Amino acid sequence: MFSCGKIAIIGGGSWATAVAKIIISHTHHIGWYLRRDDRIADFKRMRHNPAYLETVHFDINEIFFTSDINEIVQKYDTLVFVTPSPYLKNHLNKLKSRIKDKFIVTAIKGVVPDNNLVVSEYFHQIFDVPYENLACIGGPSHAEEVALERLTYLTVGCADQEKAKAFADILENHFVKTKTSADVLGIEYASVLKNVYAIATGICNGLKYGDNFQAVLIANSITEMKRFMNVVHPLERNMVDSVYLGDLLVTTYSNFSRNRTFGTMIGKGYSVKSAQIEMEMIAEGYFGTKCMQEINQRYHVNMPILDAVHNILYERISPQVEIKLLTDTFR
């Protein structure tokens, strides 16, 4: 029987804080790697994350904090990575300890830039972590709602279903329901693409397109996602499952969605840089758009929504012009 052993969180943002809240309610102990010592000091003093989800309070005695990622790797068996994908390599570059024998869980909904790999592929190719030791967390799950203990459904993906079930059991509580899947790559690609499509819906919202068109846009998004995943990682999967369609829906329509908010600002006329500065939070879909566009250059899947968002964000094509061209491809 597999045991997750001692569990550590790597990352200090809102989703990392939400995941920590879920896990610690079951284990009553976690390790927690935060990059900055001043944040750790503030966290201990305030008994909550000083920068994110400040209403979530922790028993500090149940947490081992450190700014040394190697110390975390040496002391803990299961490592849950919850950092923005553009910064993952910066943390991993500090590693001196081997991680190939650890159970790695990624809650990162992004692609590793330059390498253009989803996170499980990155750990497998760069750090030789076997696929049976790699898991991911997916599903519609805004950190803000987890903080409020609103009912949330999560899917744990892993090639080894015994390990998936062991970690899913740790996440399960009175407001989190879980299930397992073997489709790790599909879950990860879906979690990247839904951020791209959320930016698209935000742009259309900023341009004052109505609910009727937004529904058509989202319907075409799930079709485009399915088309891509059937080429890149062909597998029998139900695209209306909550980990695919559910995550897409919540990210495209929720006011908690950073990617939708970012897209709305772009649609209203903000430049990319000004929108990023005003948000003060990372919209993963901005980076995911470029990575997915580059990945698709290998596969040549027909992805007009991805192309449109890329043209707006990176080629500086007018949102009005690009979205009008996109509307002509829908029926």
KAUR-V745051 format. One line per field, one symbol per residue. ss: DSSP state (h for helix, s for strand, l for the rest). psi: psi as a letter, one per 20 degrees, with the letter a starting at -180 (. if undefined). A space follows every 10 residues. Layout:
ss=???
psi=???
//
This chain:
ss=llllllssss lllhhhhhhh hhhhhhhlls ssslllhhhh hhhhhhlsll llllllsllh hhssssllhh hhhhhllsss slllhhhhhh hhllllllll llssssllll ssllllsshh hhhhhhhlll hhhsssssll llhhhhhlll lsssssssll hhhhhhhhhh hllllsssss sllhhhhhhh hhhhhhhhhh hhhhhhllll hhhhhhhhhh hhhhhhhhhh hhllllllll lhhhhhhhhh hhhllllhhh hhhhhhhlll lhhhhhhhhl lllhhhhhhh hhhhhhhhhl lllhhhhhhh hhhhllllhh hhhhhhhlll l
psi=pppibppqpo qjaghggggg ggghhghjpq qoophphhhg ggghghkrpi hqliioqqoh ijpoqqjohh gghhiqhpoo plqphiighh ghiipiqqjh jqopppkpmr qoqghlprgh hghghhjkpq hijprqprro mphhhghjkq pqpqpopqho hghghghhhh hpaijpqqrr qimghggghh hghhhghhgg hgghghjkqa hghhggghgh ghgggggghh ghmpqoqoij qhifgghggh hhiqiiohgg gggggghijq rgghggghhj qpohhghhgg ghghgihhhl qomhgggggg hghhikqphg gghghghiiq .
//
